[in-house]
Every structure is written in structure tokens, then in C-alpha cells.
Amino acid sequence: MFAMLMGLKGIAPRELQARIGTGAPTVFDLNAERSWLQARVPGARHLAPDFEAAALPADLATSLVFYCSNPLCRKAPNAARRAEKLGYTDVRVMSAGIAGWLGAGLPTESGA
């Protein structure tokens, strides 16, 4: 919801799953580390909301997807906006968050 209000591009959980199959996006989970350890989108990297620019890929054309807990969470949209300001050109937010991913019955990873 906040992503749309901020003018950011969104991506649905099933669309993200299809893109992960092609290896295209770099996916970032902005939830607390304990949540990331419990369940995350396969291949998602944990990212703190106050991340350093060096935590993102060097190639500004890399496809980036950010998500957090649910549609009311602001961490992913804020991170996406920051990535855009850093010059990244293909930035999206999975507004449904991990709650939407789980609700769609999609597979997850867990652990360190």
C-alpha cells in the first residue's frame, strides 16, 4: 500500500516467484533478523532498514525487490525509495510482504 502511495513499482508474490526462477532479481528482506531466520523468500538477503549503500549490488541496472512483513509495513518502500535515490533503475516492492508470500502458499527458506 505504501509503495503505491510513494509511486514505487510493485510486484506480486507469484510474479516474484516466477522471476526468481530466472535468477533475475536480487531480493532483500527488511524484517527483523529473527523473522528472516524463521521464513523468507528463497534466496532473499537480510537487509537492515538503515543499510549502507555498499550492501546493494554495484551494478545500478540490477533488478532489486524489497519486502518486509505486510502491506502496512513501511521499511521495504523506504528502502526502495533510497535505492532509487542511489541511482538504481529497476526497483520494486513486494507490498504483500512475507505475510502475502506465505498466504499464497509459496515456498520459503529458513535458518542462517
N, CA, C and O atoms as CSV, one atom per row, in Angstrom:
chain,resi,resn,atom,element,x,y,z
A,1,MET,N,N,0.823,-1.187,0.000
A,1,MET,CA,C,0.000,0.000,0.000
A,1,MET,C,C,0.870,1.255,0.000
A,1,MET,O,O,0.651,2.161,-0.805
A,2,PHE,N,N,1.861,1.315,0.903
A,2,PHE,CA,C,2.722,2.496,0.961
A,2,PHE,C,C,3.565,2.640,-0.302
A,2,PHE,O,O,3.853,3.752,-0.744
A,3,ALA,N,N,3.957,1.503,-0.878
A,3,ALA,CA,C,4.754,1.556,-2.107
A,3,ALA,C,C,3.982,2.278,-3.207
A,3,ALA,O,O,4.533,3.127,-3.906
A,4,MET,N,N,2.710,1.935,-3.354
A,4,MET,CA,C,1.884,2.566,-4.377
A,4,MET,C,C,1.734,4.057,-4.098
A,4,MET,O,O,1.833,4.875,-5.013
A,5,LEU,N,N,1.496,4.410,-2.839
A,5,LEU,CA,C,1.342,5.814,-2.464
A,5,LEU,C,C,2.636,6.607,-2.710
A,5,LEU,O,O,2.604,7.810,-2.970
A,6,MET,N,N,3.764,5.906,-2.621
A,6,MET,CA,C,5.056,6.554,-2.843
A,6,MET,C,C,5.462,6.542,-4.315
A,6,MET,O,O,6.543,7.017,-4.663
A,7,GLY,N,N,4.601,6.001,-5.181
A,7,GLY,CA,C,4.896,5.968,-6.608
A,7,GLY,C,C,5.915,4.912,-7.005
A,7,GLY,O,O,6.551,5.023,-8.053
A,8,LEU,N,N,6.073,3.891,-6.176
A,8,LEU,CA,C,7.031,2.828,-6.464
A,8,LEU,C,C,6.365,1.700,-7.231
A,8,LEU,O,O,5.157,1.491,-7.113
A,9,LYS,N,N,7.146,0.975,-8.017
A,9,LYS,CA,C,6.632,-0.181,-8.740
A,9,LYS,C,C,6.462,-1.336,-7.764
A,9,LYS,O,O,7.285,-1.542,-6.872
A,10,GLY,N,N,5.388,-2.081,-7.946
A,10,GLY,CA,C,5.138,-3.234,-7.098
A,10,GLY,C,C,5.341,-4.530,-7.858
A,10,GLY,O,O,5.482,-4.545,-9.080
A,11,ILE,N,N,5.352,-5.612,-7.106
A,11,ILE,CA,C,5.426,-6.944,-7.682
A,11,ILE,C,C,4.644,-7.883,-6.764
A,11,ILE,O,O,4.789,-7.833,-5.542
A,12,ALA,N,N,3.831,-8.724,-7.354
A,12,ALA,CA,C,3.028,-9.688,-6.600
A,12,ALA,C,C,3.883,-10.896,-6.233
A,12,ALA,O,O,4.854,-11.197,-6.928
A,13,PRO,N,N,3.535,-11.597,-5.144
A,13,PRO,CA,C,4.320,-12.761,-4.741
A,13,PRO,C,C,4.521,-13.790,-5.850
A,13,PRO,O,O,5.644,-14.254,-6.042
A,14,ARG,N,N,3.486,-14.159,-6.577
A,14,ARG,CA,C,3.637,-15.180,-7.621
A,14,ARG,C,C,4.508,-14.683,-8.780
A,14,ARG,O,O,5.258,-15.461,-9.369
A,15,GLU,N,N,4.412,-13.403,-9.103
A,15,GLU,CA,C,5.273,-12.845,-10.148
A,15,GLU,C,C,6.732,-12.867,-9.694
A,15,GLU,O,O,7.629,-13.178,-10.478
A,16,LEU,N,N,6.963,-12.535,-8.423
A,16,LEU,CA,C,8.328,-12.586,-7.901
A,16,LEU,C,C,8.851,-14.013,-7.949
A,16,LEU,O,O,10.002,-14.234,-8.326
A,17,GLN,N,N,8.027,-14.984,-7.573
A,17,GLN,CA,C,8.460,-16.375,-7.616
A,17,GLN,C,C,8.882,-16.762,-9.039
A,17,GLN,O,O,9.895,-17.436,-9.224
A,18,ALA,N,N,8.112,-16.340,-10.032
A,18,ALA,CA,C,8.445,-16.641,-11.426
A,18,ALA,C,C,9.772,-15.989,-11.820
A,18,ALA,O,O,10.573,-16.600,-12.528
A,19,ARG,N,N,10.007,-14.772,-11.377
A,19,ARG,CA,C,11.259,-14.080,-11.713
A,19,ARG,C,C,12.456,-14.700,-11.009
A,19,ARG,O,O,13.555,-14.744,-11.560
A,20,ILE,N,N,12.237,-15.181,-9.784
A,20,ILE,CA,C,13.322,-15.841,-9.061
A,20,ILE,C,C,13.773,-17.066,-9.839
A,20,ILE,O,O,14.957,-17.402,-9.851
A,21,GLY,N,N,12.828,-17.728,-10.486
A,21,GLY,CA,C,13.152,-18.897,-11.295
A,21,GLY,C,C,14.109,-18.595,-12.439
A,21,GLY,O,O,14.829,-19.482,-12.897
A,22,THR,N,N,14.122,-17.356,-12.900
A,22,THR,CA,C,15.032,-16.962,-13.978
A,22,THR,C,C,16.327,-16.380,-13.421
A,22,THR,O,O,17.260,-16.092,-14.171
A,23,GLY,N,N,16.381,-16.207,-12.098
A,23,GLY,CA,C,17.578,-15.658,-11.464
A,23,GLY,C,C,17.723,-14.166,-11.623
A,23,GLY,O,O,18.795,-13.624,-11.352
A,24,ALA,N,N,16.665,-13.477,-12.059
A,24,ALA,CA,C,16.766,-12.058,-12.379
A,24,ALA,C,C,16.898,-11.127,-11.170
A,24,ALA,O,O,17.877,-10.382,-11.117
A,25,PRO,N,N,15.987,-11.117,-10.205
A,25,PRO,CA,C,16.094,-10.078,-9.184
A,25,PRO,C,C,16.994,-10.452,-8.011
A,25,PRO,O,O,17.192,-11.627,-7.700
A,26,THR,N,N,17.526,-9.425,-7.376
A,26,THR,CA,C,18.161,-9.577,-6.077
A,26,THR,C,C,17.094,-9.159,-5.071
A,26,THR,O,O,16.585,-8.039,-5.125
A,27,VAL,N,N,16.758,-10.062,-4.155
A,27,VAL,CA,C,15.641,-9.853,-3.236
A,27,VAL,C,C,16.175,-9.549,-1.842
A,27,VAL,O,O,17.068,-10.231,-1.340
A,28,PHE,N,N,15.607,-8.507,-1.222
A,28,PHE,CA,C,16.017,-8.093,0.114
A,28,PHE,C,C,14.832,-8.132,1.081
A,28,PHE,O,O,13.759,-7.602,0.794
A,29,ASP,N,N,15.049,-8.766,2.220
A,29,ASP,CA,C,14.074,-8.871,3.302
A,29,ASP,C,C,14.468,-7.860,4.370
A,29,ASP,O,O,15.575,-7.922,4.905
A,30,LEU,N,N,13.570,-6.927,4.686
A,30,LEU,CA,C,13.860,-5.901,5.680
A,30,LEU,C,C,13.240,-6.179,7.037
A,30,LEU,O,O,13.197,-5.289,7.885
A,31,ASN,N,N,12.760,-7.392,7.261
A,31,ASN,CA,C,12.200,-7.766,8.552
A,31,ASN,C,C,13.313,-7.928,9.584
A,31,ASN,O,O,14.494,-7.967,9.237
A,32,ALA,N,N,12.928,-8.020,10.845
A,32,ALA,CA,C,13.899,-8.276,11.908
A,32,ALA,C,C,14.615,-9.588,11.616
A,32,ALA,O,O,14.044,-10.482,10.992
A,33,GLU,N,N,15.846,-9.707,12.057
A,33,GLU,CA,C,16.632,-10.900,11.741
A,33,GLU,C,C,15.949,-12.181,12.209
A,33,GLU,O,O,16.000,-13.190,11.507
A,34,ARG,N,N,15.313,-12.163,13.373
A,34,ARG,CA,C,14.646,-13.381,13.859
A,34,ARG,C,C,13.521,-13.802,12.916
A,34,ARG,O,O,13.293,-14.998,12.730
A,35,SER,N,N,12.817,-12.844,12.322
A,35,SER,CA,C,11.767,-13.158,11.343
A,35,SER,C,C,12.379,-13.720,10.071
A,35,SER,O,O,11.865,-14.682,9.499
A,36,TRP,N,N,13.481,-13.117,9.628
A,36,TRP,CA,C,14.181,-13.587,8.435
A,36,TRP,C,C,14.655,-15.023,8.632
A,36,TRP,O,O,14.597,-15.828,7.703
A,37,LEU,N,N,15.126,-15.349,9.840
A,37,LEU,CA,C,15.591,-16.703,10.125
A,37,LEU,C,C,14.445,-17.711,10.127
A,37,LEU,O,O,14.646,-18.883,9.808
A,38,GLN,N,N,13.243,-17.258,10.488
A,38,GLN,CA,C,12.081,-18.166,10.555
A,38,GLN,C,C,11.538,-18.491,9.174
A,38,GLN,O,O,11.294,-19.659,8.872
A,39,ALA,N,N,11.345,-17.493,8.335
A,39,ALA,CA,C,10.776,-17.716,6.999
A,39,ALA,C,C,11.089,-16.523,6.109
A,39,ALA,O,O,10.885,-15.370,6.485
A,40,ARG,N,N,11.592,-16.833,4.915
A,40,ARG,CA,C,11.916,-15.775,3.955
A,40,ARG,C,C,11.708,-16.295,2.537
A,40,ARG,O,O,11.630,-17.501,2.304
A,41,VAL,N,N,11.622,-15.373,1.615
A,41,VAL,CA,C,11.563,-15.718,0.196
A,41,VAL,C,C,12.880,-16.425,-0.143
A,41,VAL,O,O,13.944,-15.945,0.250
A,42,PRO,N,N,12.836,-17.552,-0.860
A,42,PRO,CA,C,14.073,-18.258,-1.192
A,42,PRO,C,C,15.107,-17.340,-1.859
A,42,PRO,O,O,14.817,-16.648,-2.835
A,43,GLY,N,N,16.303,-17.359,-1.305
A,43,GLY,CA,C,17.391,-16.543,-1.842
A,43,GLY,C,C,17.428,-15.112,-1.341
A,43,GLY,O,O,18.355,-14.373,-1.672
A,44,ALA,N,N,16.443,-14.701,-0.551
A,44,ALA,CA,C,16.405,-13.314,-0.063
A,44,ALA,C,C,17.565,-13.041,0.888
A,44,ALA,O,O,17.928,-13.876,1.716
A,45,ARG,N,N,18.127,-11.863,0.746
A,45,ARG,CA,C,19.192,-11.405,1.636
A,45,ARG,C,C,18.577,-10.545,2.724
A,45,ARG,O,O,17.660,-9.765,2.466
A,46,HIS,N,N,19.085,-10.691,3.942
A,46,HIS,CA,C,18.600,-9.833,5.025
A,46,HIS,C,C,19.252,-8.466,4.890
A,46,HIS,O,O,20.448,-8.364,4.621
A,47,LEU,N,N,18.459,-7.414,5.079
A,47,LEU,CA,C,18.956,-6.046,4.955
A,47,LEU,C,C,18.368,-5.213,6.080
A,47,LEU,O,O,17.154,-5.205,6.284
A,48,ALA,N,N,19.210,-4.525,6.797
A,48,ALA,CA,C,18.738,-3.636,7.862
A,48,ALA,C,C,18.115,-2.396,7.239
A,48,ALA,O,O,18.575,-1.944,6.191
A,49,PRO,N,N,17.077,-1.832,7.859
A,49,PRO,CA,C,16.448,-0.628,7.301
A,49,PRO,C,C,17.413,0.548,7.124
A,49,PRO,O,O,17.203,1.393,6.253
A,50,ASP,N,N,18.465,0.609,7.941
A,50,ASP,CA,C,19.438,1.702,7.833
A,50,ASP,C,C,20.693,1.243,7.080
A,50,ASP,O,O,21.812,1.608,7.440
A,51,PHE,N,N,20.491,0.440,6.035
A,51,PHE,CA,C,21.594,-0.174,5.293
A,51,PHE,C,C,22.542,0.853,4.683
A,51,PHE,O,O,22.169,1.986,4.382
A,52,GLU,N,N,23.780,0.404,4.515
A,52,GLU,CA,C,24.797,1.190,3.814
A,52,GLU,C,C,24.645,0.929,2.316
A,52,GLU,O,O,24.240,-0.166,1.925
A,53,ALA,N,N,24.951,1.883,1.497
A,53,ALA,CA,C,24.843,1.733,0.045
A,53,ALA,C,C,25.660,0.540,-0.455
A,53,ALA,O,O,25.281,-0.098,-1.437
A,54,ALA,N,N,26.760,0.236,0.200
A,54,ALA,CA,C,27.626,-0.872,-0.205
A,54,ALA,C,C,26.936,-2.231,-0.039
A,54,ALA,O,O,27.423,-3.228,-0.571
A,55,ALA,N,N,25.816,-2.292,0.684
A,55,ALA,CA,C,25.085,-3.555,0.871
A,55,ALA,C,C,24.316,-3.948,-0.394
A,55,ALA,O,O,23.881,-5.091,-0.529
A,56,LEU,N,N,24.153,-3.006,-1.312
A,56,LEU,CA,C,23.445,-3.274,-2.563
A,56,LEU,C,C,24.444,-3.649,-3.658
A,56,LEU,O,O,25.625,-3.318,-3.553
A,57,PRO,N,N,23.984,-4.335,-4.706
A,57,PRO,CA,C,24.895,-4.684,-5.807
A,57,PRO,C,C,25.507,-3.430,-6.433
A,57,PRO,O,O,24.900,-2.358,-6.431
A,58,ALA,N,N,26.705,-3.583,-6.961
A,58,ALA,CA,C,27.403,-2.447,-7.569
A,58,ALA,C,C,26.739,-1.981,-8.864
A,58,ALA,O,O,26.773,-0.792,-9.179
A,59,ASP,N,N,26.139,-2.897,-9.613
A,59,ASP,CA,C,25.511,-2.583,-10.901
A,59,ASP,C,C,24.165,-1.894,-10.672
A,59,ASP,O,O,23.235,-2.507,-10.147
A,60,LEU,N,N,24.062,-0.643,-11.057
A,60,LEU,CA,C,22.836,0.133,-10.836
A,60,LEU,C,C,21.661,-0.346,-11.683
A,60,LEU,O,O,20.525,0.061,-11.439
A,61,ALA,N,N,21.909,-1.195,-12.666
A,61,ALA,CA,C,20.836,-1.742,-13.503
A,61,ALA,C,C,20.298,-3.065,-12.959
A,61,ALA,O,O,19.361,-3.632,-13.523
A,62,THR,N,N,20.883,-3.559,-11.868
A,62,THR,CA,C,20.422,-4.803,-11.255
A,62,THR,C,C,18.971,-4.657,-10.824
A,62,THR,O,O,18.580,-3.627,-10.275
A,63,SER,N,N,18.179,-5.683,-11.073
A,63,SER,CA,C,16.789,-5.703,-10.641
A,63,SER,C,C,16.747,-5.972,-9.138
A,63,SER,O,O,17.255,-6.993,-8.674
A,64,LEU,N,N,16.140,-5.053,-8.373
A,64,LEU,CA,C,16.045,-5.167,-6.923
A,64,LEU,C,C,14.592,-5.289,-6.499
A,64,LEU,O,O,13.725,-4.593,-7.029
A,65,VAL,N,N,14.323,-6.174,-5.542
A,65,VAL,CA,C,12.994,-6.301,-4.947
A,65,VAL,C,C,13.160,-6.251,-3.436
A,65,VAL,O,O,13.985,-6.963,-2.863
A,66,PHE,N,N,12.362,-5.398,-2.802
A,66,PHE,CA,C,12.382,-5.246,-1.353
A,66,PHE,C,C,11.040,-5.685,-0.781
A,66,PHE,O,O,9.998,-5.453,-1.393
A,67,TYR,N,N,11.062,-6.318,0.390
A,67,TYR,CA,C,9.811,-6.636,1.080
A,67,TYR,C,C,10.043,-6.606,2.582
A,67,TYR,O,O,11.175,-6.700,3.055
A,68,CYS,N,N,8.954,-6.475,3.316
A,68,CYS,CA,C,9.013,-6.552,4.771
A,68,CYS,C,C,7.885,-7.464,5.237
A,68,CYS,O,O,7.688,-8.528,4.650
A,69,SER,N,N,7.146,-7.088,6.260
A,69,SER,CA,C,6.194,-8.037,6.851
A,69,SER,C,C,4.840,-8.105,6.170
A,69,SER,O,O,4.327,-9.201,5.942
A,70,ASN,N,N,4.247,-6.967,5.840
A,70,ASN,CA,C,2.880,-6.950,5.314
A,70,ASN,C,C,2.622,-5.630,4.590
A,70,ASN,O,O,3.502,-4.770,4.554
A,71,PRO,N,N,1.428,-5.452,4.011
A,71,PRO,CA,C,1.158,-4.225,3.245
A,71,PRO,C,C,1.247,-2.923,4.041
A,71,PRO,O,O,1.390,-1.852,3.450
A,72,LEU,N,N,1.166,-2.996,5.358
A,72,LEU,CA,C,1.217,-1.777,6.161
A,72,LEU,C,C,2.619,-1.420,6.638
A,72,LEU,O,O,2.822,-0.377,7.259
A,73,CYS,N,N,3.576,-2.278,6.351
A,73,CYS,CA,C,4.963,-2.052,6.749
A,73,CYS,C,C,5.596,-1.020,5.816
A,73,CYS,O,O,5.386,-1.064,4.604
A,74,ARG,N,N,6.356,-0.109,6.372
A,74,ARG,CA,C,6.981,0.958,5.577
A,74,ARG,C,C,8.460,0.723,5.286
A,74,ARG,O,O,9.055,1.464,4.503
A,75,LYS,N,N,9.068,-0.296,5.901
A,75,LYS,CA,C,10.513,-0.496,5.741
A,75,LYS,C,C,10.905,-0.788,4.293
A,75,LYS,O,O,11.871,-0.212,3.794
A,76,ALA,N,N,10.178,-1.665,3.614
A,76,ALA,CA,C,10.521,-2.002,2.224
A,76,ALA,C,C,10.330,-0.812,1.283
A,76,ALA,O,O,11.226,-0.530,0.488
A,77,PRO,N,N,9.193,-0.101,1.341
A,77,PRO,CA,C,9.063,1.069,0.466
A,77,PRO,C,C,10.140,2.133,0.727
A,77,PRO,O,O,10.641,2.754,-0.210
A,78,ASN,N,N,10.492,2.337,1.997
A,78,ASN,CA,C,11.536,3.314,2.304
A,78,ASN,C,C,12.884,2.876,1.740
A,78,ASN,O,O,13.641,3.702,1.230
A,79,ALA,N,N,13.188,1.581,1.831
A,79,ALA,CA,C,14.449,1.063,1.283
A,79,ALA,C,C,14.457,1.185,-0.243
A,79,ALA,O,O,15.476,1.536,-0.836
A,80,ALA,N,N,13.325,0.897,-0.869
A,80,ALA,CA,C,13.226,1.003,-2.328
A,80,ALA,C,C,13.420,2.451,-2.776
A,80,ALA,O,O,14.122,2.717,-3.752
A,81,ARG,N,N,12.810,3.357,-2.076
A,81,ARG,CA,C,12.968,4.781,-2.403
A,81,ARG,C,C,14.437,5.180,-2.271
A,81,ARG,O,O,14.960,5.916,-3.107
A,82,ARG,N,N,15.091,4.700,-1.233
A,82,ARG,CA,C,16.501,5.023,-1.031
A,82,ARG,C,C,17.349,4.440,-2.166
A,82,ARG,O,O,18.273,5.096,-2.648
A,83,ALA,N,N,17.038,3.212,-2.594
A,83,ALA,CA,C,17.774,2.593,-3.706
A,83,ALA,C,C,17.607,3.426,-4.980
A,83,ALA,O,O,18.566,3.628,-5.726
A,84,GLU,N,N,16.401,3.900,-5.219
A,84,GLU,CA,C,16.176,4.756,-6.391
A,84,GLU,C,C,17.015,6.031,-6.303
A,84,GLU,O,O,17.595,6.465,-7.298
A,85,LYS,N,N,17.077,6.621,-5.123
A,85,LYS,CA,C,17.868,7.840,-4.946
A,85,LYS,C,C,19.355,7.584,-5.140
A,85,LYS,O,O,20.108,8.486,-5.506
A,86,LEU,N,N,19.777,6.331,-4.889
A,86,LEU,CA,C,21.177,5.948,-5.105
A,86,LEU,C,C,21.472,5.683,-6.583
A,86,LEU,O,O,22.626,5.484,-6.963
A,87,GLY,N,N,20.418,5.681,-7.420
A,87,GLY,CA,C,20.607,5.526,-8.852
A,87,GLY,C,C,20.172,4.195,-9.447
A,87,GLY,O,O,20.353,3.973,-10.644
A,88,TYR,N,N,19.604,3.306,-8.639
A,88,TYR,CA,C,19.132,2.017,-9.176
A,88,TYR,C,C,17.894,2.271,-10.031
A,88,TYR,O,O,17.023,3.064,-9.673
A,89,THR,N,N,17.836,1.580,-11.172
A,89,THR,CA,C,16.794,1.867,-12.162
A,89,THR,C,C,15.678,0.838,-12.225
A,89,THR,O,O,14.631,1.117,-12.809
A,90,ASP,N,N,15.864,-0.337,-11.645
A,90,ASP,CA,C,14.841,-1.388,-11.675
A,90,ASP,C,C,14.549,-1.822,-10.247
A,90,ASP,O,O,15.080,-2.823,-9.766
A,91,VAL,N,N,13.701,-1.058,-9.582
A,91,VAL,CA,C,13.410,-1.262,-8.164
A,91,VAL,C,C,11.923,-1.541,-7.990
A,91,VAL,O,O,11.080,-0.828,-8.533
A,92,ARG,N,N,11.611,-2.582,-7.230
A,92,ARG,CA,C,10.217,-2.940,-6.961
A,92,ARG,C,C,10.041,-3.285,-5.494
A,92,ARG,O,O,11.002,-3.574,-4.781
A,93,VAL,N,N,8.774,-3.247,-5.059
A,93,VAL,CA,C,8.412,-3.611,-3.692
A,93,VAL,C,C,7.347,-4.695,-3.751
A,93,VAL,O,O,6.353,-4.566,-4.465
A,94,MET,N,N,7.565,-5.764,-2.993
A,94,MET,CA,C,6.516,-6.766,-2.826
A,94,MET,C,C,5.711,-6.311,-1.609
A,94,MET,O,O,6.010,-6.678,-0.473
A,95,SER,N,N,4.683,-5.503,-1.876
A,95,SER,CA,C,3.912,-4.876,-0.810
A,95,SER,C,C,3.213,-5.876,0.097
A,95,SER,O,O,2.980,-5.586,1.271
A,96,ALA,N,N,2.877,-7.042,-0.425
A,96,ALA,CA,C,2.200,-8.064,0.386
A,96,ALA,C,C,3.104,-8.555,1.507
A,96,ALA,O,O,2.624,-9.098,2.502
A,97,GLY,N,N,4.397,-8.367,1.352
A,97,GLY,CA,C,5.350,-8.793,2.361
A,97,GLY,C,C,5.401,-10.300,2.509
A,97,GLY,O,O,4.806,-11.040,1.726
A,98,ILE,N,N,6.125,-10.742,3.529
A,98,ILE,CA,C,6.233,-12.177,3.759
A,98,ILE,C,C,4.872,-12.762,4.114
A,98,ILE,O,O,4.619,-13.937,3.847
A,99,ALA,N,N,3.997,-11.967,4.707
A,99,ALA,CA,C,2.645,-12.448,5.021
A,99,ALA,C,C,1.901,-12.822,3.741
A,99,ALA,O,O,1.219,-13.846,3.707
A,100,GLY,N,N,2.019,-12.025,2.706
A,100,GLY,CA,C,1.379,-12.312,1.432
A,100,GLY,C,C,2.013,-13.504,0.735
A,100,GLY,O,O,1.323,-14.299,0.097
A,101,TRP,N,N,3.325,-13.624,0.860
A,101,TRP,CA,C,4.042,-14.760,0.282
A,101,TRP,C,C,3.546,-16.058,0.927
A,101,TRP,O,O,3.226,-17.027,0.239
A,102,LEU,N,N,3.490,-16.056,2.259
A,102,LEU,CA,C,3.013,-17.239,2.982
A,102,LEU,C,C,1.548,-17.508,2.672
A,102,LEU,O,O,1.147,-18.660,2.504
A,103,GLY,N,N,0.746,-16.444,2.597
A,103,GLY,CA,C,-0.683,-16.583,2.282
A,103,GLY,C,C,-0.927,-17.187,0.912
A,103,GLY,O,O,-1.949,-17.835,0.688
A,104,ALA,N,N,0.009,-16.980,-0.005
A,104,ALA,CA,C,-0.110,-17.549,-1.348
A,104,ALA,C,C,0.386,-18.990,-1.391
A,104,ALA,O,O,0.333,-19.639,-2.436
A,105,GLY,N,N,0.868,-19.487,-0.255
A,105,GLY,CA,C,1.341,-20.861,-0.187
A,105,GLY,C,C,2.648,-21.117,-0.914
A,105,GLY,O,O,2.919,-22.239,-1.340
A,106,LEU,N,N,3.460,-20.074,-1.056
A,106,LEU,CA,C,4.732,-20.192,-1.771
A,106,LEU,C,C,5.820,-20.723,-0.843
A,106,LEU,O,O,5.732,-20.543,0.371
A,107,PRO,N,N,6.841,-21.372,-1.393
A,107,PRO,CA,C,7.894,-21.966,-0.553
A,107,PRO,C,C,8.765,-20.913,0.103
A,107,PRO,O,O,8.927,-19.806,-0.409
A,108,THR,N,N,9.316,-21.279,1.239
A,108,THR,CA,C,10.204,-20.380,1.969
A,108,THR,C,C,11.504,-21.089,2.322
A,108,THR,O,O,11.624,-22.310,2.218
A,109,GLU,N,N,12.462,-20.289,2.737
A,109,GLU,CA,C,13.703,-20.780,3.328
A,109,GLU,C,C,13.695,-20.352,4.772
A,109,GLU,O,O,12.973,-19.431,5.152
A,110,SER,N,N,14.502,-21.022,5.586
A,110,SER,CA,C,14.646,-20.621,6.980
A,110,SER,C,C,16.057,-20.941,7.442
A,110,SER,O,O,16.811,-21.608,6.733
A,111,GLY,N,N,16.413,-20.469,8.621
A,111,GLY,CA,C,17.745,-20.704,9.166
A,111,GLY,C,C,18.751,-19.704,8.671
A,111,GLY,O,O,18.440,-18.788,7.909
A,112,ALA,N,N,19.987,-19.910,9.136
A,112,ALA,CA,C,21.057,-18.966,8.801
A,112,ALA,C,C,21.606,-19.210,7.409
A,112,ALA,O,O,22.513,-18.502,6.971
